[in-house]
Structure formats: C-alpha cells, structure tokens
Amino acid sequence: MDEPRKDLLMQVDGMTCQGCVNAVTKAVQRLDPGATVDVDLDHGRVHISTKAQSLEVAQALNAAGYEARAMTM
C-alpha cells in the first residue's frame, strides 16, 4: 500500500535567490522524487507535498546548508 502524501510547511533560513530555490527543491526531491515544492523566498517558507516525514525533510535541508524547521499549518 502506498504511503499517503502529507502537506508540510517549513521555515527555511538562508534562502536568497533562485539558486537556493533549486537547491531546496532538489534536496526534497532526493528524498521523494514525486514531492511538490513551493518556495516563498520573501518569507523564507517552503510548502511541500511529500511522503517523507518532516524530520527527514528538515535534515535534508540542513545538510544542503539551510536552517530548516517544521511549522504548524
């Protein structure tokens, strides 16, 4: 049985440009290739629809060089 997708909202500090958007998107999609990633650079937030857990996503983004933490929706 396929795991359901979850909507996550992450606060991600350190994003400043389109290169950051690409890096964040790639980091998430390495965990879950089918994830959708919507980055809001102005507010430093990332909305993600994924099968991955929020802790896994935060760890992947931290490993990519960003400070990430889950937010409640």
Summary of the structure (lengths in Angstrom):
residues: 73
radius of gyration: 11.1
end to end distance: 26.5
largest distance: 38.9
contacts: 206
relative contact order: 0.32
helix: 33%
strand: 33%
